[in-house]
Amino acid sequence: MKKDKNIYVNNRPEIGQKRSKNHSDTGFIYVIKNPSSNELSICASDVPLKRGTPVIAPCRYGLDYGVVVGSAVAMAKYEPGSTECTAPCLQVEPTGECFDPDEDLVAAADPEPENGELPYLQAGISYDSTPDPGCGGCGGCGGCAERKDVSEQESEVEIEGDVEWIERVATEDDQKRFREYFKMEDDALRLCREKVQKHNLDMKLVTAHYLFGEPKIIFFFTAANRVDFRDLVKDLVSVFRIRIELRQIGVRDESRVLGGLAVCGRDFCCHCVTDKLNPVSIKMAKEQNLSLNSTKISGPCGRLLCCLSYEYDFYFEEKQNFPAEGSRLKVQRDLMKITEVNILSRKISMVGPEGRYLTIPCSAVYYNEENSHWEITKEYLDEFLTN
């Protein structure tokens, strides 16, 4: 569905802007997960960090609270036939992939200052992003102190391109504030739902998020039709007195943010494995000889299972070594049509005249270079005729 790009925006105060900071040409590269939006980002650090370290780092929506997932690895695309899926990150280069951070933004508004002071400051809400004085070396937060459990193989790498840097390791006060925001988000979501019902808007609220680095609440929602958000945004600004943003996401993104259990009994892949929602087609299910029953190959989001793409390359590559389904093989004087090439069992199923059915091992066929077609080996035919 095409997203509504009629953005309603007031004059926005310059709050929480990215601060310029001098960094060296080398550093440590980490994958950072935003626990609120469940999105991953690649950030650099001046010091080595261990897995699970809470940090304050830039994300798609601004400076926010995140957690170190681990050291980043090379993000090179999979090469057919390659058995090495990951490799150490020796050098960071720009991906060349550009995206608009406001791509899913459909409405936004800011509160008007009262008596020369912003409402959130009058309410006593602080957004000071500077670290606590004297932080470092205590080991209390497990982030900035010297860590002996960091892998000895981890070393500084050359940083090239527009790579974001981690602002700092989260302090105890940061973690406390994050937990407070987490509790406040439930109340914000409940209040926003009441406003949606009041204005009779055809939209489904998914989640709310207080941004850590600046006074802003982000509401994520799904909608099937075009919605006029102007009155809703004005109402929300009058209640919360901070910047309000409404961001439209798809049904697959809803599952990614909320999480849940898939048909396999494990957490959604889009929630716990990766935030990259790659395209999935029905061709992938056909290539793997899976049932085309929509209830079996679709996830709770109503879209095709993301895991259909995981083994597609393997099946596609393996099937290049065997005759294609629908082609014919000569068995004695009959031509039999190949109905299935089972990669896992390594067997080829064929159907012939008068409904005859035959299954042979994949090792029984070979490609005849002279005749430019597939044939059954003479050894197997002799054995077949004998039996």
Steps between C-alpha positions, in 0.01 A plus 500: 500500500626847415571698813344838577770762450289802610712586802365748751799664672536808718822689558729241652748603770855398440517239773716193523689571181804291422804654664824517309772297661851430389575132460807316384519318169484165679259349749291199594188410301187365669144402417263702720140396563232749593275310745203728428480487120696171481718642222871432454767753411876497451692741722865563582652532846825648629532223759429124490158398631362166605176343386196627689654835593230772512600806298364832383538495122344655189218307336261566216285734708772682694720445804356210696566220748645182349674174582819359347412178316860420415789585276391572144594261221543555129165579343597369155225333299490122481693360205355179346702197604671677789524304825622798702204711606676735743842654525681748727431865431837630384386829355175691509384658178181684412228261386379737231149437629317826563171532685292785627465491882158663454385250237224363724416836661145607416432765766694699758453803723683687776366678809499880512736659760329648805656807666815446295550147634411169337221303674709189562756715688224650713389145582850419624586255221874511429664397174862568591700254289836568664649217708521518877820667629766257606346210305755249384722246665251400768380187323153549642321518167726248332547723201789743514728323748783280387355163403696178503225296338518685168623264231873520445436481125303825510716787384461852369404530136518782249185711489395636162182661381213654693506268802314608813687492830368380834438805719593331828442199721167527685534594866282375784296820476451437127374148564268623772359767268454240225297280735287800597433581135410137437225520763379836368463357149207278605310801631582699187377217277177465698432875484574514128256213436231696681569798274486277190157371605386854575588614147369174351818435301549176307847415632659247735756622752789257545731656757622828647858602570656785698823591322790505744707783352232764446146584615300301248235226500476276194176311436522210255180393327356306208217618277335358190364832371595865492445669837484871595722529811500877549244521781647193671851647502375831642321315780807292584728806509260679734510202738867395494649846434795356306564420134266235359576283196270248333684240293322252278640147478393186314356182645840328478654788695230459763610141561863613505433759770264302723647150458324171574520127436509364145357169376836335575463587868784751502501880510432685177814517285429865422495572874794300637724416201504798266305818437557484124174391335619353172249434218342153507312348205288191441773382261723433801242260645462322165877466462518323839206268417295639788124491530340804338229508766498864611438408864821294507737741328366828643592663829274672755545823304317340207806516275723216380741364761834682503679167548398393147791708375759343731556177303379618162852564368609150606208331322545717192872421474456128562228466238738634237682167530192297401240503221225757538154407617271462199777369273501140373736206536508196277446172685530212255263605219283731707539868578418572863427848634686620811247611761732566795869533582536444875829655609489364855426137412707529179227334295325582172133414452362440150168409343465315170235366263193333648573656840822311561695648790875470549743636760874487437801632695657826382828315452337299219487798261775689321526775240607377155720774355486354148121484480447801730235335714460298818508122493476207740825311547538167323592330829172601661295399195662156501423462870145627444436252218648217703265563790 
